[in-house]
Amino acid sequence: TVFCSLEETIVDDDEKPSSFYSEKYCEQIAAKIHLESSLPTECVQLYPGLLTNLRRRLSGTKNDHAIAFAGMGPGEAAAAMAAREKGQLSHAQIQRRFTKKSSRW
């Protein structure tokens, strides 16, 4: 058997119209592949965000940064991440400090 790329099995080069690499088509290919190199260069050039999304999907693992905010609501998690990047306390950290029982009193 002869192996060929996913793109070649869908349609031959001679049959491709000029607008063949639509965003929808490139997204469909990206959803089916498991290697970055399998994505056609035309898709990467036309839609650079597609490669970023593919890399994110292929990495599959959560980093410690994302795990830290897993139990928060979406808006609260985004605000906490932004506060961490700025070196400030998040709302949850401030609230914990004010409600924490201490032996000072």
OpenMM code with the backbone's topology and positions (N, CA, C; nanometers):
from openmm import Vec3, app, unit

residues = "THR VAL PHE CYS SER LEU GLU GLU THR ILE VAL ASP ASP ASP GLU LYS PRO SER SER PHE TYR SER GLU LYS TYR CYS GLU GLN ILE ALA ALA LYS ILE HIS LEU GLU SER SER LEU PRO THR GLU CYS VAL GLN LEU TYR PRO GLY LEU LEU THR ASN LEU ARG ARG ARG LEU SER GLY THR LYS ASN ASP HIS ALA ILE ALA PHE ALA GLY MET GLY PRO GLY GLU ALA ALA ALA ALA MET ALA ALA ARG GLU LYS GLY GLN LEU SER HIS ALA GLN ILE GLN ARG ARG PHE THR LYS LYS SER SER ARG TRP".split()
positions = [
    Vec3(0.0829, -0.1187, 0.0000),
    Vec3(0.0000, 0.0000, 0.0000),
    Vec3(0.0873, 0.1251, 0.0000),
    Vec3(0.0361, 0.2283, -0.0548),
    Vec3(0.1078, 0.3547, -0.0609),
    Vec3(0.0432, 0.4497, 0.0377),
    Vec3(0.1257, 0.5092, 0.1225),
    Vec3(0.0745, 0.6044, 0.2197),
    Vec3(0.0818, 0.7443, 0.1613),
    Vec3(-0.0230, 0.8188, 0.1810),
    Vec3(-0.0242, 0.9583, 0.1371),
    Vec3(-0.0897, 1.0414, 0.2456),
    Vec3(-0.0731, 1.1692, 0.2347),
    Vec3(-0.1246, 1.2568, 0.3405),
    Vec3(-0.2767, 1.2614, 0.3362),
    Vec3(-0.3347, 1.3055, 0.4451),
    Vec3(-0.4799, 1.3181, 0.4562),
    Vec3(-0.5337, 1.4105, 0.3483),
    Vec3(-0.4590, 1.5162, 0.3233),
    Vec3(-0.4999, 1.6149, 0.2232),
    Vec3(-0.5089, 1.5515, 0.0857),
    Vec3(-0.4128, 1.4654, 0.0498),
    Vec3(-0.4115, 1.4033, -0.0819),
    Vec3(-0.5242, 1.3021, -0.0978),
    Vec3(-0.5644, 1.2376, 0.0104),
    Vec3(-0.6708, 1.1393, -0.0008),
    Vec3(-0.8068, 1.2054, -0.0176),
    Vec3(-0.8192, 1.3303, 0.0238),
    Vec3(-0.9466, 1.4000, 0.0105),
    Vec3(-0.9692, 1.4445, -0.1340),
    Vec3(-0.8669, 1.5036, -0.1945),
    Vec3(-0.8817, 1.5533, -0.3313),
    Vec3(-0.7431, 1.5679, -0.3935),
    Vec3(-0.7322, 1.5438, -0.5243),
    Vec3(-0.6055, 1.5588, -0.5945),
    Vec3(-0.5708, 1.7059, -0.6119),
    Vec3(-0.4411, 1.7347, -0.6277),
    Vec3(-0.3955, 1.8736, -0.6438),
    Vec3(-0.4574, 1.9404, -0.7671),
    Vec3(-0.4787, 1.8645, -0.8727),
    Vec3(-0.5329, 1.9223, -0.9954),
    Vec3(-0.6788, 1.9655, -0.9793),
    Vec3(-0.7500, 1.9050, -0.8866),
    Vec3(-0.8918, 1.9335, -0.8695),
    Vec3(-0.9197, 2.0436, -0.7678),
    Vec3(-0.8162, 2.0942, -0.7002),
    Vec3(-0.8371, 2.1923, -0.5946),
    Vec3(-0.8687, 2.3300, -0.6531),
    Vec3(-0.9811, 2.3893, -0.6158),
    Vec3(-1.0074, 2.5266, -0.6574),
    Vec3(-0.9190, 2.6224, -0.5775),
    Vec3(-0.9131, 2.7485, -0.6204),
    Vec3(-0.8247, 2.8453, -0.5547),
    Vec3(-0.8656, 2.8704, -0.4101),
    Vec3(-0.9946, 2.8568, -0.3781),
    Vec3(-1.0407, 2.8810, -0.2415),
    Vec3(-1.0578, 2.7501, -0.1644),
    Vec3(-0.9799, 2.6492, -0.2014),
    Vec3(-0.9926, 2.5175, -0.1415),
    Vec3(-0.9617, 2.5198, 0.0074),
    Vec3(-0.8627, 2.5992, 0.0473),
    Vec3(-0.8205, 2.6016, 0.1868),
    Vec3(-0.9041, 2.7012, 0.2661),
    Vec3(-1.0303, 2.6722, 0.2795),
    Vec3(-1.1175, 2.7572, 0.3597),
    Vec3(-1.0897, 2.7298, 0.5070),
    Vec3(-1.1336, 2.8187, 0.5917),
    Vec3(-1.1100, 2.8012, 0.7351),
    Vec3(-1.1796, 2.6754, 0.7857),
    Vec3(-1.2993, 2.6510, 0.7353),
    Vec3(-1.3740, 2.5326, 0.7776),
    Vec3(-1.3008, 2.4046, 0.7377),
    Vec3(-1.2484, 2.4018, 0.6168),
    Vec3(-1.1749, 2.2845, 0.5689),
    Vec3(-1.0504, 2.2605, 0.6546),
    Vec3(-0.9757, 2.3673, 0.6818),
    Vec3(-0.8536, 2.3552, 0.7619),
    Vec3(-0.8852, 2.3107, 0.9051),
    Vec3(-0.9965, 2.3595, 0.9597),
    Vec3(-1.0377, 2.3178, 1.0939),
    Vec3(-1.0732, 2.1698, 1.0964),
    Vec3(-1.1369, 2.1220, 0.9897),
    Vec3(-1.1723, 1.9803, 0.9821),
    Vec3(-1.0483, 1.8929, 0.9773),
    Vec3(-0.9490, 1.9351, 0.9023),
    Vec3(-0.8240, 1.8593, 0.8959),
    Vec3(-0.7558, 1.8609, 1.0316),
    Vec3(-0.7501, 1.9781, 1.0946),
    Vec3(-0.6840, 1.9912, 1.2248),
    Vec3(-0.7511, 1.9044, 1.3305),
    Vec3(-0.8808, 1.8855, 1.3198),
    Vec3(-0.9530, 1.8031, 1.4168),
    Vec3(-0.9206, 1.6542, 1.4007),
    Vec3(-0.8767, 1.6147, 1.2819),
    Vec3(-0.8524, 1.4727, 1.2551),
    Vec3(-0.7070, 1.4302, 1.2690),
    Vec3(-0.6144, 1.5240, 1.2656),
    Vec3(-0.4733, 1.4861, 1.2655),
    Vec3(-0.4157, 1.4790, 1.4066),
    Vec3(-0.3013, 1.4122, 1.4176),
    Vec3(-0.2355, 1.3951, 1.5464),
    Vec3(-0.0919, 1.4445, 1.5450),
    Vec3(-0.0490, 1.5078, 1.4355),
    Vec3(0.0849, 1.5644, 1.4245),
    Vec3(0.0754, 1.7037, 1.3633),
    Vec3(0.1560, 1.7952, 1.4148),
    Vec3(0.1562, 1.9306, 1.3595),
    Vec3(0.1970, 1.9306, 1.2136),
    Vec3(0.2926, 1.8475, 1.1791),
    Vec3(0.3464, 1.8462, 1.0426),
    Vec3(0.2440, 1.7991, 0.9395),
    Vec3(0.1353, 1.7369, 0.9829),
    Vec3(0.0326, 1.6896, 0.8905),
    Vec3(-0.0592, 1.8011, 0.8425),
    Vec3(-0.0565, 1.9145, 0.9106),
    Vec3(-0.1410, 2.0276, 0.8717),
    Vec3(-0.0811, 2.0935, 0.7483),
    Vec3(-0.1583, 2.1125, 0.6419),
    Vec3(-0.1048, 2.1745, 0.5200),
    Vec3(-0.0475, 2.3133, 0.5488),
    Vec3(0.0632, 2.3440, 0.4829),
    Vec3(0.1287, 2.4734, 0.5049),
    Vec3(0.0380, 2.5895, 0.4663),
    Vec3(-0.0492, 2.5685, 0.3694),
    Vec3(-0.1426, 2.6742, 0.3289),
    Vec3(-0.2358, 2.7111, 0.4435),
    Vec3(-0.2800, 2.6099, 0.5184),
    Vec3(-0.3680, 2.6349, 0.6331),
    Vec3(-0.2946, 2.7128, 0.7415),
    Vec3(-0.1689, 2.6771, 0.7636),
    Vec3(-0.0889, 2.7457, 0.8657),
    Vec3(-0.0673, 2.8915, 0.8261),
    Vec3(-0.0402, 2.9145, 0.6985),
    Vec3(-0.0152, 3.0507, 0.6499),
    Vec3(-0.1419, 3.1351, 0.6514),
    Vec3(-0.2532, 3.0771, 0.6109),
    Vec3(-0.3786, 3.1536, 0.6039),
    Vec3(-0.4426, 3.1745, 0.7402),
    Vec3(-0.4313, 3.0750, 0.8282),
    Vec3(-0.4980, 3.0801, 0.9587),
    Vec3(-0.3977, 3.0441, 1.0686),
    Vec3(-0.3141, 3.1394, 1.1120),
    Vec3(-0.2104, 3.1085, 1.2114),
    Vec3(-0.2659, 3.0633, 1.3463),
    Vec3(-0.3850, 3.1060, 1.3833),
    Vec3(-0.4449, 3.0650, 1.5098),
    Vec3(-0.4785, 2.9169, 1.5129),
    Vec3(-0.4942, 2.8594, 1.3969),
    Vec3(-0.5277, 2.7179, 1.3857),
    Vec3(-0.4152, 2.6301, 1.4407),
    Vec3(-0.2909, 2.6680, 1.4134),
    Vec3(-0.1759, 2.5926, 1.4628),
    Vec3(-0.1674, 2.6025, 1.6145),
    Vec3(-0.1971, 2.7191, 1.6688),
    Vec3(-0.1966, 2.7373, 1.8142),
    Vec3(-0.3007, 2.6469, 1.8786),
    Vec3(-0.4203, 2.6445, 1.8217),
    Vec3(-0.5266, 2.5587, 1.8751),
    Vec3(-0.4890, 2.4114, 1.8642),
    Vec3(-0.4255, 2.3736, 1.7546),
    Vec3(-0.3837, 2.2345, 1.7355),
    Vec3(-0.2788, 2.1961, 1.8396),
    Vec3(-0.1817, 2.2837, 1.8627),
    Vec3(-0.0789, 2.2556, 1.9632),
    Vec3(-0.1403, 2.2409, 2.1016),
    Vec3(-0.2373, 2.3267, 2.1324),
    Vec3(-0.3035, 2.3205, 2.2620),
    Vec3(-0.3786, 2.1876, 2.2772),
    Vec3(-0.4470, 2.1455, 2.1709),
    Vec3(-0.5219, 2.0203, 2.1756),
    Vec3(-0.4287, 1.9007, 2.1875),
    Vec3(-0.3153, 1.9048, 2.1163),
    Vec3(-0.2231, 1.7918, 2.1185),
    Vec3(-0.1461, 1.7823, 2.2491),
    Vec3(-0.1263, 1.8947, 2.3169),
    Vec3(-0.0539, 1.8895, 2.4441),
    Vec3(-0.1354, 1.8123, 2.5471),
    Vec3(-0.2652, 1.8384, 2.5530),
    Vec3(-0.3566, 1.7583, 2.6327),
    Vec3(-0.3396, 1.7627, 2.7830),
    Vec3(-0.2310, 1.8134, 2.8335),
    Vec3(-0.2112, 1.8143, 2.9775),
    Vec3(-0.2326, 1.9541, 3.0320),
    Vec3(-0.2880, 1.9592, 3.1519),
    Vec3(-0.3061, 2.0877, 3.2172),
    Vec3(-0.1788, 2.1212, 3.2930),
    Vec3(-0.1390, 2.2456, 3.2845),
    Vec3(-0.0232, 2.2851, 3.3635),
    Vec3(-0.0686, 2.3268, 3.5026),
    Vec3(0.0257, 2.3474, 3.5909),
    Vec3(-0.0062, 2.3845, 3.7290),
    Vec3(-0.0830, 2.5156, 3.7351),
    Vec3(-0.0548, 2.6025, 3.6415),
    Vec3(-0.1215, 2.7330, 3.6382),
    Vec3(-0.2732, 2.7149, 3.6198),
    Vec3(-0.3142, 2.6260, 3.5305),
    Vec3(-0.4560, 2.6035, 3.5051),
    Vec3(-0.5221, 2.5237, 3.6173),
    Vec3(-0.4500, 2.4310, 3.6765),
    Vec3(-0.5046, 2.3480, 3.7835),
    Vec3(-0.5386, 2.4326, 3.9063),
    Vec3(-0.4608, 2.5364, 3.9303),
    Vec3(-0.4822, 2.6201, 4.0482),
    Vec3(-0.6190, 2.6881, 4.0481),
    Vec3(-0.6772, 2.7087, 3.9321),
    Vec3(-0.8042, 2.7803, 3.9205),
    Vec3(-0.9187, 2.6894, 3.8780),
    Vec3(-0.9028, 2.5602, 3.8900),
    Vec3(-1.0013, 2.4643, 3.8398),
    Vec3(-1.1365, 2.4737, 3.9093),
    Vec3(-1.1429, 2.5052, 4.0369),
    Vec3(-1.2700, 2.5070, 4.1074),
    Vec3(-1.3439, 2.6392, 4.1006),
    Vec3(-1.2855, 2.7379, 4.0366),
    Vec3(-1.3473, 2.8707, 4.0302),
    Vec3(-1.4395, 2.8817, 3.9096),
    Vec3(-1.5288, 2.9779, 3.9174),
    Vec3(-1.6138, 3.0073, 3.8030),
    Vec3(-1.5308, 3.0696, 3.6919),
    Vec3(-1.5833, 3.0743, 3.5694),
    Vec3(-1.5036, 3.1226, 3.4570),
    Vec3(-1.4541, 3.2670, 3.4730),
    Vec3(-1.5401, 3.3566, 3.5153),
    Vec3(-1.4973, 3.4954, 3.5332),
    Vec3(-1.4022, 3.5111, 3.6495),
    Vec3(-1.4286, 3.4377, 3.7545),
    Vec3(-1.3448, 3.4436, 3.8738),
    Vec3(-1.2057, 3.3867, 3.8450),
    Vec3(-1.1998, 3.2787, 3.7682),
    Vec3(-1.0714, 3.2184, 3.7327),
    Vec3(-0.9894, 3.3132, 3.6459),
    Vec3(-1.0530, 3.3783, 3.5500),
    Vec3(-0.9819, 3.4723, 3.4634),
    Vec3(-0.9274, 3.5904, 3.5432),
    Vec3(-1.0071, 3.6400, 3.6366),
    Vec3(-0.9628, 3.7512, 3.7206),
    Vec3(-0.8470, 3.7094, 3.8106),
    Vec3(-0.8524, 3.5879, 3.8638),
    Vec3(-0.7453, 3.5386, 3.9498),
    Vec3(-0.6160, 3.5187, 3.8709),
    Vec3(-0.6274, 3.4685, 3.7477),
    Vec3(-0.5091, 3.4524, 3.6634),
    Vec3(-0.4462, 3.5873, 3.6304),
    Vec3(-0.5300, 3.6845, 3.5990),
    Vec3(-0.4798, 3.8186, 3.5680),
    Vec3(-0.4112, 3.8799, 3.6894),
    Vec3(-0.4694, 3.8610, 3.8077),
    Vec3(-0.4092, 3.9138, 3.9301),
    Vec3(-0.2744, 3.8466, 3.9567),
    Vec3(-0.2655, 3.7166, 3.9318),
    Vec3(-0.1398, 3.6446, 3.9547),
    Vec3(-0.0309, 3.6959, 3.8610),
    Vec3(-0.0669, 3.7206, 3.7345),
    Vec3(0.0305, 3.7705, 3.6379),
    Vec3(0.0815, 3.9091, 3.6754),
    Vec3(-0.0033, 3.9897, 3.7384),
    Vec3(0.0354, 4.1241, 3.7800),
    Vec3(0.1054, 4.1246, 3.9156),
    Vec3(0.1097, 4.0100, 3.9820),
    Vec3(0.1731, 4.0017, 4.1126),
    Vec3(0.0841, 4.0525, 4.2248),
    Vec3(-0.0455, 4.0566, 4.2022),
    Vec3(-0.1402, 4.1036, 4.3023),
    Vec3(-0.2166, 3.9856, 4.3612),
    Vec3(-0.2898, 4.0117, 4.4689),
    Vec3(-0.3740, 3.9091, 4.5291),
    Vec3(-0.5069, 3.9019, 4.4558),
    Vec3(-0.5603, 3.7814, 4.4450),
    Vec3(-0.6925, 3.7662, 4.3841),
    Vec3(-0.7992, 3.7960, 4.4890),
    Vec3(-0.9222, 3.8074, 4.4441),
    Vec3(-1.0330, 3.8335, 4.5366),
    Vec3(-1.0430, 3.7226, 4.6413),
    Vec3(-1.0259, 3.5968, 4.5977),
    Vec3(-1.0351, 3.4839, 4.6911),
    Vec3(-0.9248, 3.4900, 4.7969),
    Vec3(-0.8045, 3.5298, 4.7574),
    Vec3(-0.6945, 3.5399, 4.8536),
    Vec3(-0.7197, 3.6516, 4.9544),
    Vec3(-0.7692, 3.7643, 4.9066),
    Vec3(-0.8003, 3.8767, 4.9955),
    Vec3(-0.9098, 3.8364, 5.0940),
    Vec3(-1.0133, 3.7709, 5.0431),
    Vec3(-1.1239, 3.7277, 5.1275),
    Vec3(-1.0758, 3.6305, 5.2348),
    Vec3(-0.9883, 3.5366, 5.1970),
    Vec3(-0.9335, 3.4423, 5.2943),
    Vec3(-0.8546, 3.5132, 5.4038),
    Vec3(-0.7802, 3.6143, 5.3654),
    Vec3(-0.6987, 3.6856, 5.4656),
    Vec3(-0.7855, 3.7610, 5.5658),
    Vec3(-0.8969, 3.8165, 5.5184),
    Vec3(-0.9832, 3.8920, 5.6092),
    Vec3(-1.0714, 3.8026, 5.6953),
    Vec3(-1.1013, 3.6833, 5.6496),
    Vec3(-1.1896, 3.5939, 5.7259),
    Vec3(-1.1136, 3.4883, 5.8049),
    Vec3(-0.9845, 3.4862, 5.7904),
    Vec3(-0.9025, 3.3866, 5.8586),
    Vec3(-0.8970, 3.4166, 6.0087),
    Vec3(-0.9218, 3.3157, 6.0878),
    Vec3(-0.9112, 3.3329, 6.2322),
    Vec3(-0.7640, 3.3363, 6.2695),
    Vec3(-0.7292, 3.4289, 6.3482),
    Vec3(-0.5887, 3.4356, 6.3900),
    Vec3(-0.5813, 3.4377, 6.5418),
    Vec3(-0.4684, 3.4046, 6.5941),
    Vec3(-0.4509, 3.4005, 6.7386),
    Vec3(-0.4097, 3.5375, 6.7950),
    Vec3(-0.4049, 3.6384, 6.7082),
    Vec3(-0.3639, 3.7715, 6.7548),
    Vec3(-0.4699, 3.8365, 6.8409),
    Vec3(-0.5938, 3.8079, 6.8249),
    Vec3(-0.7010, 3.8803, 6.8949),
    Vec3(-0.7276, 3.8167, 7.0237),
] * unit.nanometer
topology = app.Topology()
chain = topology.addChain("A")
for resn in residues:
    res = topology.addResidue(resn, chain)
    for name in ("N", "CA", "C"):
        topology.addAtom(name, app.Element.getBySymbol(name[0]), res)
